[in-house]
Amino acid sequence: MGWTLSKYFFMRYVKTTIYFLVGIFTLALLIDFTENSNRLSSLPNYSVLQALSISAMRIPFIMQQIIPFVALFAAMATFISLNRKYELVVARSVGVSAWQFLFPACFGAFLFGLMTIFILNPVGAYTYNKAEEIVSTWRTGVRSDNAAIREPWMRQKTDDGDTIIGAKHISERGRVLLDASFINFNDDKTIKERFDAEKAELQDGHWLLSNVKRYALGEEPILLTEYRIPTRLRPEFVEERLASPETVPFINLPQTIKVAHSFGYSANAFSMQFNSLLALPALLVAMTLIAATVTLKFVRFGQSGMMILGGIIAGFMLYVITVLVKAFGNAGFVPPFIAAWVPVAIATFFGISFLLHKEDG
């Protein structure tokens, strides 16, 4: 297949993908803006323009979750359009095989995956964190570095016993927790007391809690201006323990994993996120192959609705399996590398095998 025809098919795929991205961005923006308006309208510094800006900053981060479906639907729409205009029929009649006109779409999907990793992911992580900083400032007056928490609780051990720590926001690279809770345990693992603090600052050898409410079994809640809880934690560990892997840019993930390992933390979630992003271009290619299995066959009166529905279901099943295996990888039941790549490899081999059967017998 010549360069001109390859470029034509490639540009058709690119244009269709852009249309889907613009449409999904607009729809997601409207939905997120509506939700933010209901959630943030009572805050003192709220304004419609700022709420719209916050939603716009959050959308790149949200869109990363639906990129595989964008690749699937863009490929299906491209092939259906080419079939309806008899362009694939003409290409086949001059000896162009399905593999030749599939290559531009697969190459476009691969580039789409690379752009997601190196452009959309860093931009989404940065703008999402900035949006959460603004919301945190509205709520507490204190800037928050990261409001998205993967695991809201972590444990610390001291001579005074075990303490479970949770927070809704972290600030100053892990030195400050906002809306924090500290639960102290007795030696027999029963709860001793709980402290809910508006702010907890990590100082040398202790947490300094401000505006605290203390709860203990059989006692009335007590309001305290300040309270100190001993600790051996360092700010770097606190940030790595509470930070969400999705909010860490791809280029920073290797260093994040290294730091987490230095503190004895398994970093399964960070490793899973890193390998999932590495596998994303291959996943988009697999989605394109799945789309091809149900849209390349020419039908005089249009594509069969059942075939298209089957392609959508197959893509959805691949996505669900990928998310499910990712959860096993996050929990450490499956090595992150295997959890990220095996579903993609199986889907790719399935798509190639099905197309070989249909196109080459």
N, C-alpha and C positions, 0 to 999 in steps of 0.2 A: 504494500500500500504506500502510495507516494506521500511526500511531506505535506502537500496541499490538503489532501483528504484527511490525513492524520491531524493536522492543525485544525481543520474544520470541526471534526468530531470532538477534539479536545476543547475548543472554544465553546461548543454547544454545551458540554458538560460544565464548564466553568460558569457560563452565564446562568444555567439552571441552578447551580449550587448557590450563586450569589442571590438569585431571586428567593430561594428558600431561606437563606440566612437573613435577608432583609425582612421577610415576612415574619419569621420566628422572632427576630429581635423586636420588631414592633409589637407583636402580640405579647411577648414576655414583659416588655416595658409597661404596657398598659395594665397587665395583671399585677405586676410587682408594685407599680405606682398606686393602684387601688388598695392593695394590702398595706403598703406603708402609710397611706393616708389614714386608714382606720387605726393603725397601730401607733402612729407617732403624732397624730393631730393634737393630742392633749399636752405635748411637751412645750415648754415655754418658748423655745427658739424656732418652733416649727414654722415653715412657710411652704407654699405650694411649689414654688420654683426650686427650693432646696430639696424638697422631697422628690421632685422629678429628677433632679441631678443625682441624688443618692440612688434612685432606681436605675438610672442610666449607668452608673458606676458598678452596680451589682450585676447587670445583665451579662457582661463577658464571662464572669465566673459561673453564672447559672447555665449559660449556653454550652459550656464544656460538657455538661452531662448529657446533652442531646445531640452532640456532633455525630455519633454513629447513625442516628436516625436521619440526620440531614444528608449524610452520604448515601444511605439506602434510598430515600425518596428522590434525591437528585438523580441518581443513576436510573431508577425506574422511570422517572419522568422523561429523562433524556432518551432512553431507548424506545419508549412508547411513542414519543414525538417523532423520532427518526423512522419508526415503522409506519406510522400513520401517513407520513409524507413519502413513503416508498423509497426513502433514501437507503435504507439497509437492503431492500430488495435489489436496487440497482447495483449497490456495492457487491452483493453476493453474485449477481449475474455476470460481473466482469472478473470473477475469480477471487474476490477478497473474502477471506474466511472470517468466522466469528472471532477468532483469537486476534486477528489483526485490528478489527475495529473495537475490540474490547480493550486493547492496550492503552489507547489515549484516555479512556475513562478510568482505568485502573491507575495509570500514571497520575492523572488529576487527583484521584482519591488519595494516593500516596503523598503528593505535594500538599494536599489539604490537611493530612495528618501532621506533616512536618510544620506547617504554618500554625496549627493548633498548639503544638508542643512549644515552639520557639517564639511565637508572637501572642496568640490568644491566652495561653496559660500564664506567662509572666504579667501581661497586662491585666488579666482577670484577677490574679492574686493581689496585685498592687491596688487596683481600683476598689476591689471588695474590701480590703483592709482599710483603705481610706474612707470608704462609706461607713464602715463600722466605727471608725474613730470619730466621725462626725456625730453619729447616733449616740455613742458613748458620752461625748462631750455634752450633748443636749440633756442626757439623763442625769449625769453625775457631776459634770463640770470638770472631769478628769479625762485626759486623752487616753484611749485604749489602743494598744498595739495590735491586738488580735481578739476579736469577740467570738470567733467560731471555735468551739471547744470540741475536740474529738471525744475525750473521756473526761467528764466533769469532775471526777474524783481521783485523787492520788493519795498514797500512804506515806507517812514518815514515821520513823522509829527513833525514840530518844530514851534516856534513862527514866523519864516520867511515864513511859508507856507509848502505845500506838496512837496516832492521830490521823484521821481521814480529812483531807482538805479538798474543797471544791470552790470554784469561782465562775462567775459569768463572763468576766473580762480580765485580761492581764494587761499590764502597762509597764513601761520602762524596762523592757527586755526581761520580764519575769520578776522584777523587784517589787511590783505592786499588784495586788489582786483587788478587784472591785466586786462588790456584792459577794463576799466570800463567806464560806461556812467551814468551821473546824469542829470535828467530832472526836472527843477524847474517849478512850476505852480503858476499862479496868484490866487487871491481869487475867481475869477469867473471861475476857472478850465481851463483856457486857458494856453498854454505853454508860460512861461516867457523867459527861456533860457535853453540851453543844454551845458553840459561840457563832452567832451570825453578825458579821461586821460589814459596815459600809465600805471600809477600806482596810487592807492588811498589807503592811510594808515589811519586806524581808530585810532585816538588819543583821549585824554580826552576832550570830548565835541565837536569834529569836525572831519571831514574828511580832510586829507591833500592830495591834488591832485598834481601830478607831471607830467610835460610835457603835458599841457592841451591845448585843442583847444575849445574856447568858441564860441557858435553860439547863435545869438539873431535875432528876426524878424526885418528885415529892416536894419541890420547891417552886415558889413563884418566880417568873422571869425577872431578871435583874438587868437594868440598863447601866452600862459602864462607859465612861468616856474613852478610856484606854485599857488595854490588857495585853500582856506579853505571854507568848507561848514558845517554849524552847524549840530549836530546830537545828539540824545539821545540813539542811538543803542549801544548794547554791542557785543563784538566779538562772543560770544556763539550763540546769535540770528542770526547773519549774516551767520555763518557757517550752522546752522540748516535750515535756510531759503533757502540757495542756494545749499545745498548738495543734491545729487540724492539719493533716498532711495536704489537703486540697488547697490550703491557703499559702503553702510554701512553693515558690516558683521552681520550675523543673531544674534550672541550672543550680539552684541552692540545695536541692535534695541530697546529693552525695555528701556535702559537708554536714548537713543536718543529721544524716544517718551516722556519720563518723562521730559527731559530738554525742549523739544519743548512746552509741556503743561505749563511748568513753565513760559514761555514767552508769554502765551496767544495764541499760535499757535495751530491750530486744529490737526496737525500731521496726517491727514487722509492718506496721501501717505505713511508715515512710518508705520502706523498701517496696511494699506493694504498690504504692502510688507511683514510685519511680519506674518500676517495671511495667505498670499499666500504661503510663505515658509512652514508654519506649515501644510498646506493642500497638499503640494507637494507629499509626499508619498502616500496619498490616491488618488491623481490625477493619479499617475503612475499605481496604482492598477486598477483604472477605465480604463485607456488606455489598460492594459493587458486584462481586461474583454472584451473590445470592439474588440480587436484583436482575442480573442477566439471565438467570435460570428460568425466570417467569415472564420475561418481556421480549426476548430476542425472537421468538417464534412469530411469524407474520400471520395475522388473522384478518380476513377481508373486511369484516365489520367491526374491527377493534379488538383490543385485548380482552380475554376472558376475565370477568370480574373475580371468579374463583381463583384463577391463577395469580392475579395481583394480590388478592387477599392472602393466598398461601405464601407469597413472598414476604408480605408484611409480617405475617405470623412467624415465619422462619427467622426474619431479622429480629423480631421482638424476643423470640426464644433465645437467640444467640446473646442478645443484650442481657436478658435475665440470668442466663447461665454465667455470663462474664461477671455480673454483679455478685451472684451467689458464690462463685469460686473466689472472688476478691474478698468476700467476707471471711471465708476460710483462711485466706492468706493473711488478712489482718489479725485474725485470732491465733495464727501460728500453727494451724493444723496442716497447712500445705505450704511448702516453700514458695515465697512470693514470685520467683522467676517462673516456676511451673504453673502457678495459679494464673499468671498474666498471659502466658504464651500458649498453653495447651488448648484452651477453647478457641483461640484465634487460628491455630494450626489445624484443628479438626474442621472448623467451618471453611477454611480455605481449601482443604483437600476435598471436602464434600462438594463445594461449588465447582472445583475443577473436574472432579469425577462426573458430576451430573452433566456438565457442559460437554465433556468428552463423549459421554453416552449419547447425548442429543445431537451433537454436531458431527461427530466422527464415527458413531456407531460402536 
